[in-house]
Amino acid sequence: MPLTLAVPGEQNIIKRIGGNAEVRAHLQNLGFVSGAVVTVICSMGGNLIVNVKDARIAVSREMAQKIYI
């Protein structure tokens, strides 16, 4: 399921990253890689603030839909 459907506060493991090569490379540079633990901190208007690799990152709804947990 996409990251946008995750329950806030619950830890999830990233299964795969979708999108074109440029989008995947951008997300990998931010720390979104297969096998990484990601936690949704809060959701505001569809956009997410997530904790991945001990860093808090804001992700747009479009980008979050490309991250599968």
C-alpha positions in Angstrom: 0.0 0.0 0.0 1.2 3.6 -0.6 2.7 5.6 2.3 -0.3 7.9 2.1 -2.5 5.2 3.8 -0.1 4.6 6.7 -1.3 5.1 10.2 0.5 8.0 11.9 2.9 6.9 14.6 3.2 3.3 13.3 6.5 2.0 11.9 6.5 0.6 8.4 9.1 -0.9 6.2 9.5 0.4 2.6 8.9 -2.4 0.1 9.6 -0.5 -3.1 9.8 2.9 -4.7 7.7 3.7 -7.9 8.0 6.5 -10.4 10.5 7.2 -13.1 14.2 7.0 -12.6 14.6 10.7 -11.7 11.9 10.4 -9.0 13.4 7.2 -7.6 16.9 8.8 -7.4 15.5 11.8 -5.6 13.7 9.7 -3.0 16.8 7.5 -2.5 18.9 10.6 -1.9 16.4 11.5 0.9 16.8 8.1 2.5 13.7 6.3 1.1 15.2 3.0 0.1 13.8 -0.6 0.2 14.1 -2.1 3.6 14.2 1.3 5.5 11.9 1.9 8.4 9.6 4.9 7.9 7.1 6.4 10.4 4.5 8.9 9.5 4.5 11.7 12.1 1.6 13.7 10.8 -0.5 14.3 7.7 -1.7 17.8 6.7 -3.9 18.2 3.6 -2.5 15.0 2.2 1.1 16.0 2.6 3.1 14.0 5.1 5.9 14.6 7.6 7.8 11.4 8.0 10.7 10.1 10.0 13.2 8.1 8.0 16.7 7.2 9.0 16.5 9.6 12.0 15.5 12.5 9.9 12.2 14.3 9.6 11.2 15.0 6.0 8.2 16.6 4.5 6.8 14.7 1.5 4.1 15.8 -0.9 1.1 13.6 -1.4 2.2 12.8 -5.0 5.7 11.7 -3.8 4.2 9.7 -0.9 2.0 7.7 -3.3 5.2 6.5 -5.0 6.5 5.0 -1.8 5.1 1.5 -1.1 5.1 0.0 2.4 
